[in-house]
Amino acid sequence: MGDKIIGIIGGMGPEATVDLQQRVLRATPAEDDADHLRMIVDNNPQIPSRIKALIEGTGESPVPVLRDMARRLEAYGADLLAIPCNTAHTYFEDLRTAVQIPVLNMIELTVERIGQENPGLKRVGVLASTAVIRQGLYLEPFDRYGIEILYPAEERQQQIMQVIRKVKTGRPGPMEQEALRLASRQLICQGAEVLIVACTELSLLSGDLAPAVPIYDTAQVLAEAIVRTAKDKG
């Protein structure tokens, strides 16, 4: 039996989806083309805005489009689905129940890895969209480990949202990189022992971070989980 075929529910945003594909390529042990994984990617930037639906309350729900994408990927032959967007995990159960194949949960995977690799950890700092924070997507998973979550102060969080919007234009620059670094430093000063890059837009800038604490990028955690799961012959 060969490797599993991966279906990617993408477009949130488009560059973050491409970034995940690159991370999967780099994480795959390969000597030739045939050693890499087959990915069926629906990089659909027309998915209704999660921000407008969850924060502004003015947008339509993205659930119908997300469920349709999941079903089409399954019909095309995907054995496994992945969603390179933290905010979209608000709708994880809607997606999981739309298909008969497994769907990787990036948030659960990240929390589990941090909990296992950092025994005794008390506080984590989370760099994420305001929607992820308001939806409390990391609260229950970290509660299981007795770990407290720290978020940037309101002004810094507004700057993080500006960074995310700028990345979506494909034109982030030094100002956005510095804003992310400042938010990281603030979280460490608040007592964060570990940082999480919990937005795949921010993942595109996470290579510029050099914090004094361990950093976990959810895009990288997802990419490595994709490779492990796809290569698992069990």
C-alpha positions as CSV (number, residue, x, y, z in Angstrom):
1,M,0.0,0.0,0.0
2,G,1.4,3.4,-1.0
3,D,1.3,6.7,0.8
4,K,-2.0,8.3,1.6
5,I,-3.2,11.1,-0.7
6,I,-3.6,14.5,1.0
7,G,-6.4,16.9,0.4
8,I,-5.7,20.5,1.3
9,I,-8.7,22.9,2.0
10,G,-6.8,26.0,1.2
11,G,-7.1,29.7,0.2
12,M,-7.2,31.1,3.8
13,G,-5.0,32.8,2.6
14,P,-3.5,31.7,-0.7
15,E,0.1,32.2,0.2
16,A,-0.3,30.3,3.5
17,T,-1.6,27.4,1.5
18,V,1.5,27.4,-0.8
19,D,3.7,27.8,2.3
20,L,2.2,24.6,3.8
21,Q,2.9,22.7,0.6
22,Q,6.5,23.8,0.8
23,R,6.8,22.8,4.4
24,V,5.4,19.3,3.5
25,L,8.0,19.0,0.8
26,R,10.8,19.9,3.2
27,A,9.5,17.6,5.9
28,T,9.3,14.6,3.5
29,P,12.2,12.2,3.4
30,A,12.8,11.8,-0.3
31,E,15.5,10.7,-2.7
32,D,13.4,11.3,-5.9
33,D,10.1,12.7,-7.1
34,A,8.2,9.5,-6.3
35,D,9.1,9.7,-2.7
36,H,7.1,12.9,-2.2
37,L,3.4,13.0,-1.3
38,R,0.5,13.5,-3.7
39,M,-1.4,16.5,-2.6
40,I,-4.8,17.6,-4.1
41,V,-5.0,21.3,-3.3
42,D,-8.1,23.5,-3.5
43,N,-6.5,26.9,-3.0
44,N,-9.8,28.8,-3.0
45,P,-9.5,32.5,-1.9
46,Q,-13.3,32.9,-2.6
47,I,-14.2,31.2,0.7
48,P,-16.4,33.7,2.6
49,S,-14.3,35.8,5.1
50,R,-13.9,34.2,8.5
51,I,-13.2,37.6,10.0
52,K,-16.4,39.2,8.7
53,A,-18.4,36.2,9.9
54,L,-16.9,35.8,13.3
55,I,-15.6,39.3,14.3
56,E,-17.6,41.8,12.3
57,G,-20.8,39.8,12.2
58,T,-21.5,41.1,8.7
59,G,-20.4,38.2,6.5
60,E,-22.0,34.9,5.4
61,S,-20.9,31.7,7.0
62,P,-18.0,29.9,5.2
63,V,-19.4,26.5,6.3
64,P,-21.3,25.6,3.0
65,V,-18.2,26.4,0.9
66,L,-15.8,24.6,3.2
67,R,-18.0,21.5,3.4
68,D,-18.3,21.4,-0.4
69,M,-14.6,21.7,-0.8
70,A,-14.0,18.8,1.6
71,R,-16.5,16.6,-0.2
72,R,-15.0,17.4,-3.6
73,L,-11.5,16.6,-2.3
74,E,-12.7,13.3,-0.9
75,A,-14.5,12.5,-4.2
76,Y,-11.3,13.2,-6.1
77,G,-9.4,10.6,-4.1
78,A,-8.0,12.3,-1.0
79,D,-7.5,9.9,1.9
80,L,-6.9,12.6,4.5
81,L,-7.7,16.3,4.8
82,A,-5.8,19.2,6.3
83,I,-6.8,22.9,6.8
84,P,-4.0,25.4,6.9
85,C,-6.0,28.0,8.8
86,N,-6.4,28.3,12.6
87,T,-9.5,30.4,12.4
88,A,-11.2,28.0,10.1
89,H,-10.9,25.4,12.9
90,T,-13.9,27.1,14.4
91,Y,-15.8,25.0,11.9
92,F,-13.8,21.8,12.3
93,E,-16.8,19.7,13.4
94,D,-18.8,20.9,10.4
95,L,-15.9,19.7,8.1
96,R,-15.2,16.5,9.9
97,T,-18.8,15.4,9.7
98,A,-19.0,16.3,6.0
99,V,-16.7,13.5,4.9
100,Q,-15.9,9.9,5.6
101,I,-12.1,10.4,5.7
102,P,-10.0,11.7,8.6
103,V,-9.4,15.5,9.0
104,L,-6.3,16.6,10.8
105,N,-6.9,19.1,13.6
106,M,-4.0,21.6,13.6
107,I,-4.9,23.0,17.0
108,E,-5.1,19.7,18.8
109,L,-1.9,18.5,17.2
110,T,0.0,21.7,18.3
111,V,-1.3,21.5,21.9
112,E,-0.6,17.8,22.2
113,R,3.0,18.3,21.0
114,I,3.6,21.2,23.3
115,G,2.2,19.4,26.3
116,Q,4.3,16.3,25.6
117,E,7.5,18.2,24.9
118,N,7.3,20.7,27.8
119,P,6.4,18.9,31.1
120,G,5.7,21.4,33.8
121,L,4.8,24.2,31.4
122,K,2.6,26.8,33.0
123,R,2.1,29.6,30.4
124,V,2.1,29.8,26.6
125,G,1.9,33.0,24.5
126,V,-0.4,32.8,21.5
127,L,0.1,34.9,18.3
128,A,-3.2,34.6,16.4
129,S,-6.1,36.4,14.8
130,T,-8.6,38.0,17.0
131,A,-11.2,35.5,15.8
132,V,-9.1,32.6,17.2
133,I,-8.8,34.4,20.5
134,R,-12.6,35.3,20.7
135,Q,-13.6,31.8,19.8
136,G,-11.3,30.4,22.5
137,L,-10.0,27.7,20.1
138,Y,-7.0,26.9,22.3
139,L,-8.6,27.2,25.7
140,E,-10.1,23.8,26.2
141,P,-7.2,21.9,24.7
142,F,-4.7,23.7,27.0
143,D,-7.0,23.3,30.0
144,R,-6.4,19.6,29.7
145,Y,-2.8,20.2,30.4
146,G,-3.4,22.9,33.1
147,I,-1.6,25.5,30.9
148,E,-2.6,29.1,31.0
149,I,-2.8,31.1,27.7
150,L,-1.4,34.6,27.3
151,Y,-2.5,36.9,24.5
152,P,-1.0,40.3,23.3
153,A,-2.5,43.4,24.9
154,E,-5.3,45.0,22.9
155,E,-3.1,47.6,21.1
156,R,-0.6,44.9,20.1
157,Q,-3.4,42.6,19.0
158,Q,-4.7,45.3,16.7
159,Q,-1.3,45.5,15.2
160,I,-1.2,41.7,14.7
161,M,-4.4,42.0,12.8
162,Q,-2.9,44.7,10.6
163,V,0.1,42.3,10.0
164,I,-2.3,39.5,9.0
165,R,-4.1,41.8,6.5
166,K,-0.9,43.0,5.0
167,V,0.4,39.4,4.5
168,K,-2.9,38.6,2.7
169,T,-2.0,41.3,0.2
170,G,1.3,39.5,-0.5
171,R,3.3,42.6,0.5
172,P,4.5,42.4,4.1
173,G,7.6,44.4,5.0
174,P,9.9,45.4,7.8
175,M,7.1,47.1,9.7
176,E,5.1,43.9,9.9
177,Q,8.1,41.9,10.9
178,E,8.9,44.3,13.7
179,A,5.2,44.3,14.9
180,L,5.3,40.6,15.2
181,R,8.7,40.7,17.1
182,L,7.3,43.3,19.5
183,A,4.2,41.2,20.3
184,S,6.4,38.2,20.9
185,R,8.6,40.1,23.3
186,Q,5.6,41.4,25.1
187,L,4.2,37.9,25.7
188,I,7.6,36.7,27.0
189,C,7.6,39.7,29.4
190,Q,4.2,38.6,30.6
191,G,5.6,35.2,31.5
192,A,5.1,33.1,28.4
193,E,7.5,30.1,28.5
194,V,6.6,29.0,25.0
195,L,5.2,30.9,22.0
196,I,2.8,29.6,19.4
197,V,2.4,31.1,15.9
198,A,-1.3,30.3,15.6
199,C,-2.0,31.9,12.3
200,T,-0.7,30.6,9.0
201,E,-0.4,34.1,7.7
202,L,2.0,34.9,10.6
203,S,3.8,31.7,9.8
204,L,5.1,33.4,6.6
205,L,7.0,35.8,8.9
206,S,7.8,33.4,11.8
207,G,11.3,32.8,10.4
208,D,12.2,36.3,11.5
209,L,11.4,35.6,15.2
210,A,14.3,34.8,17.5
211,P,12.6,34.6,20.9
212,A,14.3,33.5,24.1
213,V,11.8,30.7,24.5
214,P,10.7,27.7,22.3
215,I,8.4,28.6,19.4
216,Y,5.9,26.3,17.8
217,D,4.5,27.2,14.4
218,T,1.2,25.6,13.7
219,A,1.9,25.4,10.0
220,Q,5.0,23.4,10.7
221,V,3.3,21.1,13.1
222,L,0.6,20.5,10.6
223,A,3.1,19.8,7.8
224,E,5.0,17.3,9.9
225,A,1.8,15.6,10.9
226,I,0.7,15.3,7.3
227,V,4.0,13.5,6.4
228,R,3.8,11.2,9.4
229,T,0.2,10.3,8.7
230,A,0.6,9.9,4.9
231,K,3.6,7.7,5.3
232,D,2.0,5.5,8.1
233,K,1.4,2.1,6.6
234,G,-0.6,0.9,9.6
